[in-house]
Each structure stands twice: as C-alpha cells, then as structure tokens.
Amino acid sequence: MSNSNPNPKTRFKKGKSGNPNGKPKGSFSLTTKVKEFLMENAADGETYGDKLKKAAVLRAISKSDVLMKEIWERSDGKVPTELTGANGQPIQIQISEAIAKKNGLTPDTK
C-alpha cells in the first residue's frame, strides 16, 4: 500500500478526523454478536449470560482464570486506574523548555 503524500507529517490535518464517518452502519461486530447470544434463552429458559455468570463465579472460586478477566474487560471495559501522586495529590509532569517550544507550549508561570 503506497502513501501518495510524500510528507507523512502532513497526512492528517490537526483537528480533523481521519475517519469522520466512523465504522459503517451494519458492519459485523463480534462484541455485538456475543452480547446478543448471551441474551438468548437456552433450552431450560435460562439465558446464556446467566449460565456464563454462574460458570465464571464457580471457576473463579476454584481457579484463577486469566481468560475470564479478559472476557470481562472486553465486554464491560477495563476498570479505570486512577493515577495519583503521594497522598492522592495530582501528578505533576514537567517537560523541558526545548520540548515545550518544539510543541508550541508556553511555560507555566505559577
């Protein structure tokens, strides 16, 4: 695949999305299909989601299962990790003056 733009730094315009329309409507989504399946009822009337929940809890009790963590995170999203400094204070990040100038940033004048 060739890039017709010889300067990759100008390939995308600042503030303009490279994919303004997003994913086309009706595109296949494995996540959506799995969620739909989990809402379906099995022959005994219980949803497959309820069956998975029970199996996951029983497995978690008997074993440590990395796969279950992966499934959960992909279904519901990862639990956010809050980054804080000492005693819950905000983290302060300092950058050099050269980097600030290169990126068009002005120094903090506090």
PEGI-V669078 format. One record per pair of residues at least 24 apart in sequence whose C-alpha atoms are under 7 Angstrom apart, sorted by the first residue. I is the first residue (numbers start at 1). GAP is how many residues later the second one is. D is the distance in Angstrom with one decimal. If there is no record, write none. Layout:
BEGIN
I;GAP;D
I;GAP;D
END
This chain:
BEGIN
none
END
